[in-house]
Amino acid sequence: MHRENLVRSMVASFKIAEPKEGIRRSYLWLRIIILMGITTYWIDYPESDLMTTSKTCGANWTSQS
């Protein structure tokens, strides 16, 4: 178990460790696929009645009070 500041390692993006414990590959292809999937989902997200109803209910609730 390492006895070092985890938050500092996360903020600085640097961790003191042996070279053999490091990440060997960056998996750029995986990052691109995940980013493309998230972007496609975000652009093509279907609108549902639940989203429309919640916006309307919030407006009606504030106007009644």
C-alpha positions, -999 to 999 in steps of 0.1 A, spaced: 0 0 0 13 34 -9 14 61 17 10 92 -3 -16 120 -8 -42 106 -33 -58 140 -39 -25 156 -48 -18 127 -72 -51 132 -89 -48 170 -92 -11 170 -103 -16 139 -126 17 126 -112 23 97 -89 56 84 -75 59 47 -83 82 22 -99 83 23 -137 71 -13 -139 39 -2 -120 31 24 -146 5 24 -174 21 8 -205 -4 19 -231 -26 49 -236 -54 31 -255 -61 61 -277 -85 40 -299 -106 32 -269 -108 69 -258 -119 79 -294 -146 52 -295 -160 62 -261 -159 99 -271 -177 92 -304 -204 71 -285 -210 98 -260 -211 125 -287 -235 105 -308 -258 98 -279 -257 135 -269 -265 147 -304 -292 121 -312 -308 119 -278 -345 112 -283 -369 136 -266 -394 118 -244 -428 128 -229 -412 126 -195 -388 155 -203 -417 176 -218 -440 169 -190 -415 177 -163 -408 211 -179 -445 218 -181 -452 206 -145 -425 229 -131 -440 259 -149 -475 251 -137 -464 245 -102 -447 279 -100 -477 297 -115 -501 282 -90 -484 295 -59 
